[in-house]
Amino acid sequence: MTAQPNILCIGAVLWDIIGRATAHMRVGSDVPGRITRLPGGVAMNIAMALKAYGMSPAVLSAIGQDEEGEELIRACTRLGIDATQAYRSEDLPTDRYMAVEGGNGLIAAVADAHSLEAAGDKILKAMTQGVFKGWDGLVALDGNLTVSLLEQIAHDPAFTPCDLRVAPASPGKAERLTPYLSHRRATIYVNLEEASLLLHRKVSDSAEAATALIQNGLRRAVVTDGPNPATSATAAGTLTLTPPEVLVTRVTGAGDTFMAAHIAAEARGASEKDALERALEAAAIYISGESYQ
């Protein structure tokens, strides 16, 4: 039985199908490796990491009533993640994400989140008229939602009192977060490429990116740049720290782990510096292939 939720994770909950090889790869490479299928999606990855850090997440997403959906619900239960308020469609299949990773990082990925997009605001029913109505706590929001739904959430009074933690699902979806630049309680987590897209100009490092996002009206920005320094910024100032050096063995989900670790640290009362340090350490451990539990 799952505990009473203390954070809502809204967005993609699906199956990750990941092929990993230690060899460096290029287009057309055919190498030996391992293929796994695990619960994934930005919202689910964040929820799993939050659970590992001692929080009690609930996911609001679209999960089909097909066999893959039933398996996914059972996986959520085993992991201690509350999926009871997920929208269960009779007609839409459970979404999937497929990626190939080599020793030189992510080679290619395809995200099939069509069911989540088709479900629209049905996934929000628990917040607008259900058991989470009046929620004023933490919300982790991913950018896999449609532009119209992200805009709706940004201006919906139901989300006004929430502590919104927002992340794009990929660089290609970064510009969808523009409405959150003016949200009074939003924190946006982006990497350097995503920040450049959101700002419509190239930025050279995380400090420049975070400062520019704040100047554009954002309440708080947290910007990462792979092995290079990461920055957390508000109107009061910026904090920049360098992540630990590690051997990269996987990358899919690293940003979600970083975000979850940062949220969990702050939820426990950590200072801004301690929270950023813990998030960078957690992401480094994850990337190195070790467990973050």
BALOBA-1460 file (C-alpha; in Angstrom, 3 decimals):
// residues 293
<rec num="1" residu="m" x="0.000" y="0.000" z="0.000"/>
<rec num="2" residu="t" x="1.374" y="3.436" z="-0.959"/>
<rec num="3" residu="a" x="1.695" y="6.326" z="1.477"/>
<rec num="4" residu="q" x="-0.295" y="9.554" z="1.257"/>
<rec num="5" residu="p" x="1.308" y="11.503" z="-1.627"/>
<rec num="6" residu="n" x="3.407" y="14.586" z="-0.879"/>
<rec num="7" residu="i" x="4.192" y="15.395" z="-4.519"/>
<rec num="8" residu="l" x="2.252" y="14.977" z="-7.774"/>
<rec num="9" residu="c" x="4.154" y="13.997" z="-10.928"/>
<rec num="10" residu="i" x="2.250" y="14.961" z="-14.078"/>
<rec num="11" residu="g" x="3.212" y="13.725" z="-17.529"/>
<rec num="12" residu="a" x="4.555" y="10.642" z="-19.251"/>
<rec num="13" residu="v" x="4.287" y="7.249" z="-17.558"/>
<rec num="14" residu="l" x="5.200" y="4.532" z="-20.039"/>
<rec num="15" residu="w" x="7.543" y="1.676" z="-20.865"/>
<rec num="16" residu="d" x="11.187" y="2.513" z="-21.620"/>
<rec num="17" residu="i" x="12.781" y="0.124" z="-24.112"/>
<rec num="18" residu="i" x="16.502" y="0.884" z="-24.012"/>
<rec num="19" residu="g" x="19.318" y="-0.726" z="-26.003"/>
<rec num="20" residu="r" x="22.738" y="-0.101" z="-24.423"/>
<rec num="21" residu="a" x="26.192" y="-0.953" z="-25.765"/>
<rec num="22" residu="t" x="29.638" y="-0.126" z="-24.404"/>
<rec num="23" residu="a" x="31.068" y="0.501" z="-27.869"/>
<rec num="24" residu="h" x="31.058" y="3.952" z="-29.427"/>
<rec num="25" residu="m" x="28.324" y="4.053" z="-32.065"/>
<rec num="26" residu="r" x="27.341" y="6.023" z="-35.129"/>
<rec num="27" residu="v" x="24.501" y="5.892" z="-37.639"/>
<rec num="28" residu="g" x="24.241" y="2.328" z="-38.963"/>
<rec num="29" residu="s" x="26.248" y="0.708" z="-36.145"/>
<rec num="30" residu="d" x="25.386" y="-2.908" z="-35.333"/>
<rec num="31" residu="v" x="26.989" y="-3.929" z="-32.035"/>
<rec num="32" residu="p" x="26.323" y="-6.329" z="-29.155"/>
<rec num="33" residu="g" x="24.664" y="-4.945" z="-26.041"/>
<rec num="34" residu="r" x="21.709" y="-5.273" z="-23.695"/>
<rec num="35" residu="i" x="18.054" y="-4.404" z="-24.278"/>
<rec num="36" residu="t" x="15.844" y="-3.695" z="-21.272"/>
<rec num="37" residu="r" x="12.210" y="-2.767" z="-20.699"/>
<rec num="38" residu="l" x="11.545" y="-0.726" z="-17.575"/>
<rec num="39" residu="p" x="8.889" y="1.694" z="-16.323"/>
<rec num="40" residu="g" x="9.820" y="5.126" z="-17.637"/>
<rec num="41" residu="g" x="8.696" y="8.459" z="-18.979"/>
<rec num="42" residu="v" x="9.692" y="11.790" z="-17.447"/>
<rec num="43" residu="a" x="6.959" y="11.799" z="-14.788"/>
<rec num="44" residu="m" x="7.606" y="8.166" z="-13.893"/>
<rec num="45" residu="n" x="11.399" y="8.572" z="-13.793"/>
<rec num="46" residu="i" x="11.026" y="11.543" z="-11.474"/>
<rec num="47" residu="a" x="8.519" y="9.649" z="-9.313"/>
<rec num="48" residu="m" x="10.817" y="6.617" z="-8.998"/>
<rec num="49" residu="a" x="13.762" y="8.777" z="-8.017"/>
<rec num="50" residu="l" x="11.645" y="10.758" z="-5.544"/>
<rec num="51" residu="k" x="10.519" y="7.495" z="-3.958"/>
<rec num="52" residu="a" x="14.143" y="6.381" z="-3.647"/>
<rec num="53" residu="y" x="14.884" y="9.661" z="-1.862"/>
<rec num="54" residu="g" x="12.121" y="9.075" z="0.686"/>
<rec num="55" residu="m" x="9.202" y="10.984" z="-0.834"/>
<rec num="56" residu="s" x="5.703" y="9.665" z="-1.601"/>
<rec num="57" residu="p" x="4.816" y="10.533" z="-5.221"/>
<rec num="58" residu="a" x="1.566" y="10.097" z="-7.127"/>
<rec num="59" residu="v" x="1.480" y="10.112" z="-10.931"/>
<rec num="60" residu="l" x="-1.158" y="11.786" z="-13.095"/>
<rec num="61" residu="s" x="-0.889" y="10.438" z="-16.607"/>
<rec num="62" residu="a" x="-2.612" y="8.354" z="-19.271"/>
<rec num="63" residu="i" x="-2.187" y="4.581" z="-19.009"/>
<rec num="64" residu="g" x="-4.052" y="2.194" z="-21.269"/>
<rec num="65" residu="q" x="-6.215" y="-0.689" z="-20.149"/>
<rec num="66" residu="d" x="-4.198" y="-3.016" z="-22.385"/>
<rec num="67" residu="e" x="-1.878" y="-5.683" z="-20.962"/>
<rec num="68" residu="e" x="1.092" y="-3.327" z="-21.033"/>
<rec num="69" residu="g" x="-0.952" y="-0.841" z="-19.040"/>
<rec num="70" residu="e" x="-1.926" y="-3.442" z="-16.460"/>
<rec num="71" residu="e" x="1.732" y="-4.424" z="-16.124"/>
<rec num="72" residu="l" x="2.672" y="-0.786" z="-15.671"/>
<rec num="73" residu="i" x="0.084" y="-0.261" z="-12.930"/>
<rec num="74" residu="r" x="1.380" y="-3.352" z="-11.131"/>
<rec num="75" residu="a" x="4.931" y="-2.012" z="-11.461"/>
<rec num="76" residu="c" x="3.856" y="1.303" z="-9.912"/>
<rec num="77" residu="t" x="2.311" y="-0.556" z="-6.993"/>
<rec num="78" residu="r" x="5.468" y="-2.608" z="-6.436"/>
<rec num="79" residu="l" x="7.543" y="0.567" z="-6.505"/>
<rec num="80" residu="g" x="5.297" y="2.311" z="-3.979"/>
<rec num="81" residu="i" x="4.099" y="4.944" z="-6.459"/>
<rec num="82" residu="d" x="0.432" y="5.958" z="-6.336"/>
<rec num="83" residu="a" x="-1.069" y="5.520" z="-9.826"/>
<rec num="84" residu="t" x="-4.679" y="5.250" z="-8.661"/>
<rec num="85" residu="q" x="-5.603" y="8.617" z="-10.167"/>
<rec num="86" residu="a" x="-4.067" y="8.003" z="-13.597"/>
<rec num="87" residu="y" x="-6.476" y="8.272" z="-16.515"/>
<rec num="88" residu="r" x="-7.171" y="4.727" z="-17.764"/>
<rec num="89" residu="s" x="-8.372" y="4.851" z="-21.353"/>
<rec num="90" residu="e" x="-10.223" y="1.933" z="-22.947"/>
<rec num="91" residu="d" x="-9.217" y="3.023" z="-26.444"/>
<rec num="92" residu="l" x="-5.692" y="4.394" z="-26.120"/>
<rec num="93" residu="p" x="-2.688" y="2.044" z="-25.860"/>
<rec num="94" residu="t" x="-0.001" y="2.447" z="-23.230"/>
<rec num="95" residu="d" x="2.770" y="4.734" z="-24.450"/>
<rec num="96" residu="r" x="6.378" y="3.637" z="-25.110"/>
<rec num="97" residu="y" x="9.833" y="5.175" z="-25.476"/>
<rec num="98" residu="m" x="12.684" y="3.521" z="-27.352"/>
<rec num="99" residu="a" x="16.321" y="4.603" z="-27.231"/>
<rec num="100" residu="v" x="19.766" y="3.371" z="-28.256"/>
<rec num="101" residu="e" x="22.797" y="4.357" z="-26.171"/>
<rec num="102" residu="g" x="26.452" y="3.727" z="-26.907"/>
<rec num="103" residu="g" x="29.650" y="4.394" z="-25.043"/>
<rec num="104" residu="n" x="29.515" y="7.888" z="-26.561"/>
<rec num="105" residu="g" x="26.047" y="8.659" z="-25.183"/>
<rec num="106" residu="l" x="22.547" y="8.726" z="-26.643"/>
<rec num="107" residu="i" x="22.540" y="7.717" z="-30.322"/>
<rec num="108" residu="a" x="18.829" y="8.002" z="-31.117"/>
<rec num="109" residu="a" x="15.427" y="7.857" z="-29.445"/>
<rec num="110" residu="v" x="11.761" y="7.705" z="-30.406"/>
<rec num="111" residu="a" x="9.060" y="8.743" z="-27.933"/>
<rec num="112" residu="d" x="5.593" y="7.366" z="-28.656"/>
<rec num="113" residu="a" x="3.509" y="9.460" z="-26.238"/>
<rec num="114" residu="h" x="0.478" y="9.808" z="-28.497"/>
<rec num="115" residu="s" x="-1.928" y="8.471" z="-25.873"/>
<rec num="116" residu="l" x="-0.805" y="11.036" z="-23.317"/>
<rec num="117" residu="e" x="-1.303" y="13.788" z="-25.875"/>
<rec num="118" residu="a" x="-4.708" y="12.437" z="-26.940"/>
<rec num="119" residu="a" x="-5.922" y="12.213" z="-23.330"/>
<rec num="120" residu="g" x="-5.452" y="15.965" z="-22.858"/>
<rec num="121" residu="d" x="-6.809" y="17.469" z="-19.659"/>
<rec num="122" residu="k" x="-8.479" y="14.205" z="-18.626"/>
<rec num="123" residu="i" x="-5.242" y="13.434" z="-16.781"/>
<rec num="124" residu="l" x="-5.822" y="16.503" z="-14.559"/>
<rec num="125" residu="k" x="-9.253" y="15.484" z="-13.276"/>
<rec num="126" residu="a" x="-7.909" y="14.477" z="-9.851"/>
<rec num="127" residu="m" x="-6.577" y="18.028" z="-9.369"/>
<rec num="128" residu="t" x="-9.436" y="20.020" z="-10.848"/>
<rec num="129" residu="q" x="-12.359" y="18.081" z="-9.393"/>
<rec num="130" residu="g" x="-11.057" y="14.958" z="-7.654"/>
<rec num="131" residu="v" x="-9.107" y="13.850" z="-4.608"/>
<rec num="132" residu="f" x="-6.283" y="16.368" z="-5.152"/>
<rec num="133" residu="k" x="-8.521" y="19.412" z="-5.635"/>
<rec num="134" residu="g" x="-7.081" y="22.333" z="-3.671"/>
<rec num="135" residu="w" x="-3.536" y="20.912" z="-3.822"/>
<rec num="136" residu="d" x="-1.013" y="23.571" z="-2.799"/>
<rec num="137" residu="g" x="2.141" y="21.461" z="-2.538"/>
<rec num="138" residu="l" x="4.822" y="20.214" z="-4.875"/>
<rec num="139" residu="v" x="4.038" y="19.365" z="-8.504"/>
<rec num="140" residu="a" x="6.625" y="17.948" z="-10.932"/>
<rec num="141" residu="l" x="5.514" y="18.668" z="-14.492"/>
<rec num="142" residu="d" x="7.097" y="17.323" z="-17.667"/>
<rec num="143" residu="g" x="7.022" y="18.797" z="-21.144"/>
<rec num="144" residu="n" x="5.557" y="15.755" z="-22.913"/>
<rec num="145" residu="l" x="2.135" y="17.346" z="-22.648"/>
<rec num="146" residu="t" x="0.663" y="19.210" z="-25.601"/>
<rec num="147" residu="v" x="1.301" y="22.928" z="-26.003"/>
<rec num="148" residu="s" x="-2.352" y="23.688" z="-25.316"/>
<rec num="149" residu="l" x="-2.407" y="21.614" z="-22.114"/>
<rec num="150" residu="l" x="0.841" y="23.143" z="-20.837"/>
<rec num="151" residu="e" x="-0.604" y="26.599" z="-21.465"/>
<rec num="152" residu="q" x="-3.814" y="25.576" z="-19.704"/>
<rec num="153" residu="i" x="-1.898" y="24.393" z="-16.628"/>
<rec num="154" residu="a" x="0.220" y="27.580" z="-16.568"/>
<rec num="155" residu="h" x="-2.901" y="29.724" z="-16.283"/>
<rec num="156" residu="d" x="-5.249" y="27.355" z="-14.414"/>
<rec num="157" residu="p" x="-6.196" y="28.701" z="-10.933"/>
<rec num="158" residu="a" x="-5.948" y="25.115" z="-9.615"/>
<rec num="159" residu="f" x="-2.160" y="25.310" z="-10.141"/>
<rec num="160" residu="t" x="-1.645" y="28.872" z="-8.881"/>
<rec num="161" residu="p" x="-0.847" y="27.845" z="-5.269"/>
<rec num="162" residu="c" x="1.345" y="24.889" z="-6.292"/>
<rec num="163" residu="d" x="5.134" y="24.758" z="-6.045"/>
<rec num="164" residu="l" x="5.622" y="23.901" z="-9.727"/>
<rec num="165" residu="r" x="8.835" y="22.165" z="-10.780"/>
<rec num="166" residu="v" x="8.921" y="22.014" z="-14.578"/>
<rec num="167" residu="a" x="11.196" y="20.212" z="-17.040"/>
<rec num="168" residu="p" x="11.083" y="19.770" z="-20.827"/>
<rec num="169" residu="a" x="10.900" y="16.178" z="-22.043"/>
<rec num="170" residu="s" x="13.566" y="16.913" z="-24.669"/>
<rec num="171" residu="p" x="15.313" y="19.890" z="-26.271"/>
<rec num="172" residu="g" x="12.714" y="19.843" z="-29.034"/>
<rec num="173" residu="k" x="9.990" y="20.588" z="-26.505"/>
<rec num="174" residu="a" x="11.798" y="23.252" z="-24.483"/>
<rec num="175" residu="e" x="9.936" y="26.163" z="-26.062"/>
<rec num="176" residu="r" x="6.670" y="24.701" z="-24.757"/>
<rec num="177" residu="l" x="7.677" y="25.973" z="-21.324"/>
<rec num="178" residu="t" x="7.469" y="29.658" z="-22.307"/>
<rec num="179" residu="p" x="4.172" y="30.210" z="-20.399"/>
<rec num="180" residu="y" x="5.938" y="29.266" z="-17.141"/>
<rec num="181" residu="l" x="8.395" y="32.142" z="-17.384"/>
<rec num="182" residu="s" x="5.728" y="34.323" z="-15.781"/>
<rec num="183" residu="h" x="4.307" y="31.796" z="-13.287"/>
<rec num="184" residu="r" x="4.824" y="33.139" z="-9.778"/>
<rec num="185" residu="r" x="5.769" y="29.760" z="-8.253"/>
<rec num="186" residu="a" x="7.542" y="27.944" z="-11.102"/>
<rec num="187" residu="t" x="11.064" y="26.507" z="-11.119"/>
<rec num="188" residu="i" x="12.276" y="25.358" z="-14.531"/>
<rec num="189" residu="y" x="14.967" y="22.661" z="-14.851"/>
<rec num="190" residu="v" x="16.750" y="22.720" z="-18.226"/>
<rec num="191" residu="n" x="20.078" y="21.808" z="-19.759"/>
<rec num="192" residu="l" x="22.114" y="24.360" z="-21.695"/>
<rec num="193" residu="e" x="20.672" y="23.404" z="-25.092"/>
<rec num="194" residu="e" x="17.109" y="23.620" z="-23.775"/>
<rec num="195" residu="a" x="17.825" y="26.991" z="-22.158"/>
<rec num="196" residu="s" x="19.138" y="28.332" z="-25.481"/>
<rec num="197" residu="l" x="15.954" y="27.220" z="-27.237"/>
<rec num="198" residu="l" x="13.766" y="28.740" z="-24.544"/>
<rec num="199" residu="l" x="15.690" y="32.019" z="-24.793"/>
<rec num="200" residu="h" x="15.780" y="31.954" z="-28.628"/>
<rec num="201" residu="r" x="19.528" y="32.566" z="-28.576"/>
<rec num="202" residu="k" x="22.714" y="30.638" z="-27.913"/>
<rec num="203" residu="v" x="24.158" y="30.908" z="-24.413"/>
<rec num="204" residu="s" x="27.691" y="29.917" z="-23.495"/>
<rec num="205" residu="d" x="27.295" y="28.450" z="-20.008"/>
<rec num="206" residu="s" x="24.786" y="27.616" z="-17.293"/>
<rec num="207" residu="a" x="25.300" y="30.860" z="-15.358"/>
<rec num="208" residu="e" x="24.570" y="32.999" z="-18.406"/>
<rec num="209" residu="a" x="21.539" y="30.860" z="-19.249"/>
<rec num="210" residu="a" x="20.065" y="30.915" z="-15.746"/>
<rec num="211" residu="t" x="20.574" y="34.663" z="-15.404"/>
<rec num="212" residu="a" x="18.922" y="35.308" z="-18.758"/>
<rec num="213" residu="l" x="15.907" y="33.156" z="-17.828"/>
<rec num="214" residu="i" x="15.446" y="35.153" z="-14.630"/>
<rec num="215" residu="q" x="15.707" y="38.389" z="-16.604"/>
<rec num="216" residu="n" x="12.928" y="37.038" z="-18.833"/>
<rec num="217" residu="g" x="10.594" y="36.818" z="-15.833"/>
<rec num="218" residu="l" x="11.162" y="33.308" z="-14.471"/>
<rec num="219" residu="r" x="11.037" y="32.984" z="-10.666"/>
<rec num="220" residu="r" x="13.815" y="30.373" z="-10.509"/>
<rec num="221" residu="a" x="15.989" y="28.543" z="-13.037"/>
<rec num="222" residu="v" x="18.158" y="25.467" z="-12.574"/>
<rec num="223" residu="v" x="20.445" y="24.901" z="-15.571"/>
<rec num="224" residu="t" x="22.785" y="21.961" z="-16.127"/>
<rec num="225" residu="d" x="25.495" y="21.487" z="-18.755"/>
<rec num="226" residu="g" x="26.659" y="17.871" z="-18.645"/>
<rec num="227" residu="p" x="30.095" y="17.654" z="-16.954"/>
<rec num="228" residu="n" x="30.357" y="21.455" z="-16.875"/>
<rec num="229" residu="p" x="29.163" y="23.713" z="-14.013"/>
<rec num="230" residu="a" x="25.440" y="23.859" z="-13.217"/>
<rec num="231" residu="t" x="23.630" y="26.949" z="-11.941"/>
<rec num="232" residu="s" x="20.614" y="27.682" z="-9.753"/>
<rec num="233" residu="a" x="19.356" y="31.258" z="-10.029"/>
<rec num="234" residu="t" x="16.667" y="33.583" z="-8.690"/>
<rec num="235" residu="a" x="16.302" y="37.353" z="-8.757"/>
<rec num="236" residu="a" x="18.371" y="37.371" z="-5.552"/>
<rec num="237" residu="g" x="21.444" y="35.878" z="-7.215"/>
<rec num="238" residu="t" x="23.078" y="32.790" z="-8.746"/>
<rec num="239" residu="l" x="24.846" y="29.717" z="-7.416"/>
<rec num="240" residu="t" x="27.157" y="27.729" z="-9.701"/>
<rec num="241" residu="l" x="28.720" y="24.360" z="-8.833"/>
<rec num="242" residu="t" x="30.788" y="21.823" z="-10.789"/>
<rec num="243" residu="p" x="29.504" y="18.215" z="-10.913"/>
<rec num="244" residu="p" x="31.727" y="15.282" z="-9.878"/>
<rec num="245" residu="e" x="33.765" y="13.609" z="-12.632"/>
<rec num="246" residu="v" x="32.487" y="10.124" z="-13.483"/>
<rec num="247" residu="l" x="32.692" y="7.546" z="-16.265"/>
<rec num="248" residu="v" x="29.509" y="7.778" z="-18.354"/>
<rec num="249" residu="t" x="27.696" y="4.452" z="-18.762"/>
<rec num="250" residu="r" x="24.122" y="5.678" z="-19.321"/>
<rec num="251" residu="v" x="22.343" y="8.975" z="-19.935"/>
<rec num="252" residu="t" x="18.606" y="8.321" z="-20.343"/>
<rec num="253" residu="g" x="16.893" y="9.519" z="-17.162"/>
<rec num="254" residu="a" x="19.869" y="11.429" z="-15.739"/>
<rec num="255" residu="g" x="18.095" y="14.787" z="-15.917"/>
<rec num="256" residu="d" x="15.052" y="13.332" z="-14.187"/>
<rec num="257" residu="t" x="17.271" y="11.954" z="-11.417"/>
<rec num="258" residu="f" x="18.929" y="15.357" z="-10.992"/>
<rec num="259" residu="m" x="15.562" y="17.104" z="-10.738"/>
<rec num="260" residu="a" x="14.161" y="14.569" z="-8.268"/>
<rec num="261" residu="a" x="17.218" y="14.733" z="-6.031"/>
<rec num="262" residu="h" x="17.043" y="18.533" z="-5.971"/>
<rec num="263" residu="i" x="13.330" y="18.524" z="-5.097"/>
<rec num="264" residu="a" x="13.749" y="15.886" z="-2.390"/>
<rec num="265" residu="a" x="16.686" y="17.708" z="-0.808"/>
<rec num="266" residu="e" x="14.730" y="20.950" z="-0.619"/>
<rec num="267" residu="a" x="11.687" y="19.132" z="0.736"/>
<rec num="268" residu="r" x="13.900" y="17.961" z="3.615"/>
<rec num="269" residu="g" x="14.985" y="21.532" z="4.290"/>
<rec num="270" residu="a" x="18.381" y="21.564" z="2.556"/>
<rec num="271" residu="s" x="19.943" y="24.908" z="1.688"/>
<rec num="272" residu="e" x="20.172" y="26.008" z="-1.938"/>
<rec num="273" residu="k" x="23.850" y="25.018" z="-2.048"/>
<rec num="274" residu="d" x="23.287" y="21.630" z="-0.385"/>
<rec num="275" residu="a" x="20.327" y="20.859" z="-2.650"/>
<rec num="276" residu="l" x="22.320" y="21.608" z="-5.808"/>
<rec num="277" residu="e" x="25.300" y="19.576" z="-4.542"/>
<rec num="278" residu="r" x="23.101" y="16.577" z="-3.759"/>
<rec num="279" residu="a" x="21.402" y="16.779" z="-7.144"/>
<rec num="280" residu="l" x="24.731" y="16.870" z="-8.988"/>
<rec num="281" residu="e" x="26.042" y="13.948" z="-6.933"/>
<rec num="282" residu="a" x="22.875" y="11.926" z="-7.581"/>
<rec num="283" residu="a" x="23.069" y="12.539" z="-11.333"/>
<rec num="284" residu="a" x="26.758" y="11.591" z="-11.359"/>
<rec num="285" residu="i" x="26.050" y="8.333" z="-9.527"/>
<rec num="286" residu="y" x="23.216" y="7.565" z="-11.946"/>
<rec num="287" residu="i" x="25.320" y="8.305" z="-15.034"/>
<rec num="288" residu="s" x="28.122" y="6.095" z="-13.721"/>
<rec num="289" residu="g" x="25.686" y="3.167" z="-13.623"/>
<rec num="290" residu="e" x="25.462" y="2.908" z="-9.843"/>
<rec num="291" residu="s" x="22.169" y="2.820" z="-7.950"/>
<rec num="292" residu="y" x="20.853" y="6.099" z="-6.552"/>
<rec num="293" residu="q" x="18.946" y="4.283" z="-3.802"/>
